[in-house]
C-alpha cells in the first residue's frame, strides 16, 4: 500500500519525465535534509520505501518520533544527481506533511499525558490520505480512532435520528457485526450518555459537553458502568484540552491534530 502511494505521488510530480534530465548529464551527488524550524520527525517509513524504489541512499540522523531543532541535519542523501533532483519535492512533501502533523500531535500528547488520558485522532482526514495522516498522528503519540466504517460501529447523532428503538437495534447489531467489533454511541448530554450505557455501548462519546458536564458523566459511569469507556470530543483545542483531561475521561479525540497542523520548515541542500 505504501509503495503504490509513493508511485502515485511521484507520478503526479514527474509526469512524462523531468525536463532537467533532458539537458544535463547525471553525476554522483549528495544532499542534506535540514530543519529550518523545531519539530517531531515523521515520514521515515515512507521515505525508506521511496529510497528503495528510486535507488538512492539515506543516512539517518533523526528517526520517526524524535524531536529536532532548527539547524539540525535530519538525514543525508546520496545517489545520482538526476534521481535526487527528481525525488526532492516528493520526499520533502511527505516529510513536511507527516512531521507537521506529528509535531502538533506531540503538543497535545504532552498536555494530556499527566492525566493518563489517551489522545485519539478522527476520520477528518484529507481524501485518499487517511493511512498517511493517521500514521503521522501515531508517530506524534496519538492512538488511531476508527480507520473507516468497517472496524467499529459508531452511532452518531445522524444515525440515532434513524433508529426508533435503540435497545432493539443494539440487540440486533450484536448478532450481525463481528464479535470483536465495538459499538460506540454519541451523546450530547447527560441523559443520552446514561441511555447509551444502559443499552450496552462499549464506548460513549460525549460530544460538545463542557468539562463540568463530563465530570457528572464520569462519576455516573464509575458508579454504574465501570467497564464502559468514555471519550470526549467536539471543538477541543490546545488551549482547552487539559481541562477535559482533568475530568477523568478515558480518551479525547480531536480532528485538529490533522486539519490544524501548520507546515513546519524543512529543506534540501545539495552538497
N, C-alpha and C positions, 0 to 999 in steps of 0.2 A: 504493500500500500504506500509506503514512504517512497519507494523507488518510482512508482507511477506518478505520484505527486510531483516529485522533483523533475521528472522528464517533462511533465506538462508546464511547470514553471520555467524551465529552460527554453522550451519551445516557444512560449509566449514572448520571451525576450530576444531570442536569437533569430526567430523567424526562418527565412530561407538561407541564413548564413550571415556571419559577422563581416561587414564590408571591409573592416580594417584588415582582415586576414587576406583580402584580395590584393592588397597593395603593400604588404610588408612580409618580410621573412621572419619565421618563428625562431626565437633564440632562447637558450636557457634563461630562466628568470626566477626571482623570488620576491616575496612581498610580506608586509606585516599588516595585521589587522589591529588597529589601535583604538582604544576607548577615548572618546573626547568628552565623556561625562561619566558619572558614577552609575553603577547598576549591578544586576544579577545576571550572570550568563545563562542563556538557554538557546538551544539550537544544535548542540553537539551531535545528537542522534541523527539529525537530518544532514548536517554538513559532512559527517562520515560517509554517508551514502553518496552524497554529491562528489566527494573526492574519489570514491571507488569508481563511479560512473565515468568521471571525466579524467581520471588518471593523473591526479596531482597529489602532492603530499602535504599533510597538515601536521605541524609540530605544535602541540597544545601547551599553552602556558596557564590557561584557566579552563575549568570544566563546568559542565551543567550544575547549576545551583551555587556556584562560588561567586562571591562578590568581587567587584573590580572597581578601581578608581580611575578618574581622568588621567590619561597618560599611560596607563598600563598597556603592554603588548599582550593581546589576548591569545594570539596564535601567529604562526609564521607559515607561509605557503611556499611551495617550490614546485616547479614544473616548466613547461614551455610557455613562452610569452603569450601566444595566441590563446592557450587554454585559460591562463589566469585572467586575461583581459575579458575573455568571453563569459566566464562564470562570476565575475566581480559583482555585478548587480544582483544576480540570483543569490549568491552567498550572503551579501550584506542585507538584502531584504529579509531573508529568512532569519538571520541572526538578530537584526534590529526588531523585527516583529515579535519574535519569541522572547527576546531579552527584555523588551519593554513591558510585556505582559508579566513576565516573571518578576521584574523589578517592582511593579506596583503591587503584585500579589504578596511579595515578601513584606511590604509595608503593612498590609492588612494582617498578615500572619503574626507579625511581631506584636501587634496590639491585642490580639485575642489569645495568644499562646499562654499568658499567665493565668488565664481562667479555665484552661483545659477545653476550650471551645473549638470545634472543628470549623474550618473555613471551607465553604463549597463554592464552586463555580456554577454556571447555569447553562441553558441551551441558547442564550443570547450570544450566538457566535456568527461570524460572517459566513455567508453561503459557501459551502464546499471547503471551509477551513476549520471545521469543528475539531477534527482529530489534532490538527496542528496547534490550535489555540488552547485546547484543553491539555495538551502536552505541556505547553508553556506555563499554565497555572499550576500543574503538578510540580514542575521544576521550581516554581516560586514557593511551594509549600502548601498549596491548597489540595483538597481532595475533590476528585471529579464527582459531580452530581450525575444525573442521567446523561448518557451519551445520545440517547434517542428514545422514541416512544416504545421501543421493544424491550427495554431492560428493567422497567418498573412501571407500575400503573399509578399515575398521578391524576387525582380528581380535582381539577381546579374549579374556580367559580363558574367558568363557562360549561364545564362538564356537569356540575351539580344542577344547573338550570334544566338539564335534560333528563334528570333522574327523579322519578316520582317517589319511589320507596328506597331510600338509601340502604336500609338494612337488608332488604331483599336483593338489591344489586350486589352488595358485598358478599352475600352467601353464594350468589351465582358466580361472581368473579373468582372466588377461591376455588371453584370447581373447574374454571376454564383457563386461568393463567398458569404459567409454570409454578411448580411447588416452591421454587427458590425465589420467586419474584415478590418484591414488597409492594404494598399499597400505601400510597401517601395521599392524604386529604388536606386540601387547603381550607383554612378557617380565617375569617376576618374579624371574629370577636370571640369572647369567652364562651358563649353558649354554643357556637358552632364547633369550637375546639372540644368541648365536652361531648357533643354529639359524635364527632369523629372518633373519639376514644371509645365511646360506648358501642359503636358498630364494628370496632376491631381494626382500626387503622394501625399499621406498623409505624408510621411516621405522621405527625401532624405538622403541617406548615402554617405557622402563624404569620399571616400576610398583612403587612401595613399596620401591625399593632405597635403601640408605643411601649417603652420598657416597663412602665408600671402595669400595663395590661399583661405583658409577658410574665411578670413576677407572679401574678394571680394564676395564670395558666400553669406555670411551672409547679407552684405549690399544690394545685389540684392534681396534676399528673403524678407527682411524687407520692401523694397520699393514696390515690385510687388506681393508677395505671403505671407503676414504676418502670415497666419494661417498654413502654412506648417512647419513641424518640421525638423530640421537639426541635423543629427548625424555624428560625426566624428569617424573614425575607421582606423585601419591599423598601426601596428608597434608602438603603443603608450605605453610608459613605465612610470615608476615613475619619471624618470628624465625629461620627455618631456610633461607630461600630463597637467601641469599648463599652458604651452604656448598655448595649444589647448583650454583650458577652457577660456582663456582670449579673444578668438576670438568672443565669443557670441553664439556659437552653443548651441543647447538645450540639447544635450546629447553626451557623449563619451562612446564608447563601446570598451572593450579590453578583449581578451581571457586570458591574463596573470594573471588575478585575480585567475584563477584556475590552469593553467598549469605552472605558475611560482611560485606558493606558496611552499615555503620550510617548511618542517615539524618543528614545534616548539617541545619543550621537556616537556612531562608530564609523570608522573609515578604513580604506585600504590604501597603503602607500607602497609603491614599487621600490625595491632597493636599487 
